[in-house]
Amino acid sequence: MAKVLEGPGMGLLKKWGMQTPQYAVIRSPEEFEQLSQAHDWLKTSKLVVKAHEALGSRFKLGLVKVGLDVKGARTAVKEMLGRTVETLTIREVIVSEAVTHTEEYYVAVKSTRDGADVMVANCGGIEVESNWERVKRLAVEVGEAPTEADLQTLAKKAGFSGDLASRVADFARKLFLCFDNEDAQYLEINPVVQNAAGELVALDAVTLLDGDAKFRHPDWTFPFAAEFGRAYTNNEEEVMAVDAKVKGSVKFIEIPGGDTAMLPAGGGASVYYSDAVVARGGKLANYAEYSGDPPDWAVEVLTEKICALPGIKNIIVGGAIANFTDVKKTFGGIINAFRKAQAEKKLHGVKIWVRRGGPNEKEGLAAMRALKNEGFDIEVFDRHTPLTDIVDMALAKRCQN
């Protein structure tokens, strides 16, 4: 699941026919000055300025300013950009047109085990949290879409009537189309308001997409938001770019200060090995995984990033017994990256531990063992060695040192 910031989230809503305020994502005070000269709405409208980051409680943190003129917006932009909140530095703000309104509503679609729930309430904003019983739901099965009659009934159950019920139902229909076609897992518009013309407008958007579906969406040119209280590093973004292009999956997150680097095969193994390291008192240097039989060059890129992690003493290449991931092929990418790292003197004092099974495992494991003849400090085990035994051995070596 990948979180999308408000700006690109609003862009997806507009793509599927929903109305949003005029807005701009700003990265510098100079950019704000240029845009304010080019767009009349920035000079003539009341404005809202918000930190454009994956942060909760922005209003309480002083990272939302409302009812501003262009001068006030200019000041808010300067104050927010570069501000550090815990470990996160504000790199972007979103400036949007304020929409005068009296009532606020709530519309969302979320993924469920059996399909999706369409949710509607005739209260919105912070009020919806304390009035959750007013949120009415329509369950939609996998592969189905809500009918106009279903959505009309839902809107009326939520307390809407007459023409407004029809407009809310149509808004929910468009939101479901966005959800279904954009491989979303959760879309929430809170609040939805009526502008002076009686049109429904989305003032905010929470957007969670299936990040692994990016290859199906060439217009997803926006970055995903980091969920770790900081921006993604360049290395993380490079691996994400590779992941978006390939069959299968490669994942990578850096964890500063660790000395045990992880290169597990499969999401389950990645969690299993990471838990084992932490349970034994080790310090993780990263989270990573490769799965779904990715191409060798993608695994090579992932391995290069892992070999470049500072201060590592061990690299654990662990995995269970694969069903279809070609061990020989993926190990080929890992071996190429190991050789490159060795030539760049990045693996000095680093011990490599390998445990794997699966298609072409004999050839793959033999190629790994042959690295000893090239000067690598490496130990290789097959499917008969319990998975986490290599963690015990790696951390025992670390403790001895």
N, C-alpha and C positions, 0 to 999 in steps of 0.2 A: 504494500500500500504506500502510495506516494502523495504527500501533501503538496498542494499548489497554492501559492500566495494569492492574495485578493485580486491583484491586477489581471494576471492571466485567467484566474477563475471567472472574473467578470467578462473577459473576452469570450470564454466558452458560452456563457449565458447569452451574450449578444448574438453569437453564431447561431443559436437555436431559437432566436426570435424574442427573447426576453429583454425588456428595457432596463438599462442601468443609467446612473448619472454619468455625465461626462467626467472623465478622470485622466490622470497622467501619472506614471511612475517616474519619480525624480531621483537622480543619483548625485546631484551636486547643486549648490546654489546657483551656479552659472547656467545650468540646464533649466532651472526654474525661471530665470530671467529671460532666457530665449523663448521658452514656451509662453510666458505671460505676454510677450510682445506679439506672438503669432496667433494666439487664441483669445477671442473676445470674452469667452465665458470665464476665463481666469481673471479678467479685469472687471467684469460687471456682476458676477454672481457672488453670493455668500459661499464660502469654501470650508471644506473639512480637510484637515491634514492628519494623517496617521502613519505611524511607523509601519513600513511594508516588510515585516519580518514575522517568523513563526513564533509569536509571543502571545501568551495569554495575559489577561488583565491589563491591556494596553492603556485603557482609560485611567485606571488607578495609578499606573506608572507615569502618567503625564504624557503619554505618547499618542494621545488623540486630542486634537484641538478642533472645536466646532465654531460655526458662525463667524468666520474670519473674512476680512476684506483682503485684497491682494497684498497690502502692506503687512497685515498680521500673518498671512500665510507665509510670506517671505521670511519673517522672523522665526516662525515655527519650523520651517524647513531647515534654517541654519542651526537652530537649537537641537533638533533631533538628529540630523546627520552627524555621524561620528560619535554619538553618545554611546557609552558602554553600559549595558545592563547585565550584571553578573559576568558571564563569559562571552556575551553576544554584543558585537558592535553594530549599530544601526547603519547599514550601507545604502538603504533605499527608503523613501517615503512615498506614499500615494496621496495625491491631492485630488479631491473630487468636488464636484458641484453639490452644494447642499440642496436638498429637496424639501420644500415646506410641506408639512403633513400634520395631521392630527391623530390618525389611527395607525397602529403597527400590527402586522400579521406575520405568520410563520408558515413556511412551506419547505418541506425537505423530502428527499428520497434516500433510503439507505438499503444496502444489501443485506439479505437474510439467508439463512440456510436453504430456504425453499424458493427464493426469488428476490423480491424487494418489497419494502413498505413505503407507500406514499403517505406523508404526514402533513396535516393542515391544522392550523389553529387561528382563531380570530383575535388572538393577542400575540404580541411579538416583543422583540428587544429583550431587556432583562426581565420583563414581566412573565415571559413564557416559562422560565425556570421554576418560578414559584406557583405556576398554574398548569403544571404538566398534565393534569387530568383533563384539561381542555383540548389537548392535542388528539385529534381523531386520525385513525389509521385505515388504510386500504391495503390489504395484502395482494400482491401480484405474483403469480407463479412464474418460474423460469420459462423464458420463451414467449410469454404472454405480454400484452400491453393493456393498461386500464382503458375501459371504454368511456365515452363521453358521459353516458348515463351514470357509470360508477363514480366518476369524478364530481359530477353534479351532486350526487347523493352525499359524497364525502364532504363537500363544501357546506351543504346544508346541515349535516350533522355537527359540523364545526361552528355553526352559528351564523353563517352567511345566508343572505336571502336576496331574491330578485336578481337584478342585473349584476350586482357584485358577486353573487354566488357563481354566476356563469363566467365572470372574468377570473375569479380565483380558480375555478375548475380548468379554464384554458391555460392559466399560468402553470398549474400543476402538470397539465399535459405536456407543455413545452419542457418543463424541468425533467419529467420522466424521459422524454426523447433525448435530452442532453445526457442524462444518466446512462441510458441504454446504449447510445451510439458512441459515447466517449469513454467507454470502459471504466465508468466511475464506480466507486464503492460507497461513496457518501457525498451527497450534495445538500447543503443547508443554506437557505436564504432567510436571514433573520437580522433586520426586519424586511418584509415586503410592505411598501406603502403606496398610497394613491397620491399622484401629483395633482397640480391645479386643474389639469385637463381630465382627471379621473382615470388616468392610466396607471396600471400597477408597475412599480419600479423596484428593482432589487437594490437595496442599499449596502448590502454586505454579502459575502459568499464564503462558505467553508467548502473546500473542494478536495476530495481524496480520490485519486485515480489508481488504477492498476498500473504501476510503473512498468511492469513487464510487457504491457501492451503497447509501449511507445513505438515499436516498429510499425504498427498499423496506422499511426497518426503522424504523417509528415508535417502537419501544421503544429505539432507540439514542440515548438522551438524554445519554449520557456524552460528554465531549470526547475527542478523540484526543490521544495524547501527542506532544509535539514531539520531533523527532529531531535537534535542533541544540544540545543541551547547555543549553537554556534553555526557559522556558515560552513558549507562543505569545503574541504581543502581541494587544491588543484588535482592532487592524485585521486581523490575520491571522485571528483567530477570526470576525470579521464576514464576511470573504470566504468562509471555510469554511462558514459558515451559509448563505450564498447558494448556494454550490456544491452543497450538499446538497439544495437545493430545485428545481434547474433541470435541464432537458435540456441536454446539453453540459457544459462545464466552465469554471470560472474558478479560477485559482490565484494565490497571492500570499505571498511571504516577504520580510521586510525584511532588509536588510544594512546595518547602521549604517556611516556614514563614506564611502559612495560618492557620486559626483556624476552618474552616468549611470543613468537610470531606464529600465527595460525594460517594454514592453507588446507582446510578440510574440503572433502568432496560431499556435497549434499547439505541441504538446510538442516536436516536432523543431526547429521554428524557435526556440523559447525557448532550447534548448541551443545551437543553432548561433550565434545572436546573442550569447548570454552568453559563449561561448567566444571569439567574435571580439573582443568588448570587452576581455576579459582579455588575449588574445594581443597586442593593440595597446597595452597598458599602461593601459587604462582601469580605473576603479574602479566596480564595480556597486553600485547603491543598493538593488537588490531582485532577486528572481526573480519572474516572473509569466508567465501564459499564459491565453489564452482559446481554446477550440476546441469543435468539435462543434456549431456554430451555436447558441450560447447566446442567450437573449433580450437585447434591447438594454439593458434596465434592469440586468441582471446585469453586463454589460460596463461600464455607467456606474458602478456601485458600485466595481468593480475600478479603473477609471480615477481615480475620486475619491481612492482610497487612494494611488495612484501620484503624483498631483499634489500630495499633501500631504507627500510625503517631504522631509525637511529637506536643504538644501544641494545640490539637484540643479541641473545646468546643461543637461542634455539629456534629452529623452524620445524613445526610439526605438520607433516603432510599426511593427514589421516583420512580414512574413509572406511565404510563398511564394505559389503560385497555388492558392486553395482549390477544393475540389471541390463542397462544399455549404454552407459557411458563407457567409451573405449579407453581402457586404462593405458594402453600403449600410446595412443594418439595424444591424450591429454598430458601424460607424463612427458611426451616429446616437447610440448610447449614449456613445461616446468623445467626440464633439463636445459633447453636453450637459454632460458632466463637465468638459471644457475650459472651456466658457463659465462654469460655476459657479465653477471654480477662479480664472478670470480676475477674476470679480466679487469674489471673496474675496482678490484680490491675492496668490495663491499661485504664479503663473507668471511673476513678474517676473524677467527675466534668464534665462529658460529657453527653449531652442531645441527645437522639435519636428521630428522627422524621420520621414517616412512612406514606406513602400514596401509595396505590396500588389497582389495580383491575385486574380481569382475572380468568382463570380456578382455581377452588378451593380457591378462595380468602377468603371466610368466614372462612374456617379452618385455612388458613395461617394468616389472621389478628387476629383471636382469639388467636393463639399461640403467636403472637407478644404481644398482650395485656396482656397475662398471665405473661410476663416477669416483669411486675410491682410488682407482688407478690414475685419476687426473688430479689427485690431491685434495679431494673434498673429504671433510669429516662427516661421514654419513653412515647411518645404520638403517637397514631395510628389512621389513618383516611382511609376511604374507597373511592370508586369511586365517591361519591357524593361531595367530597371536591375538589375544583379546585386545579390543580396540584401545582401551586407555592404558595398557601396559607401557606404551611408548611415552605417555605423559609421566608415569611414575619414573621411568628411566631418565627422561629429560630433566625433570625437576630434582631427581637425586644427584645428577651430574652438577646442576646449578648449585645445589646446597654444598656439595663437596668443594666446589671452587670458591 
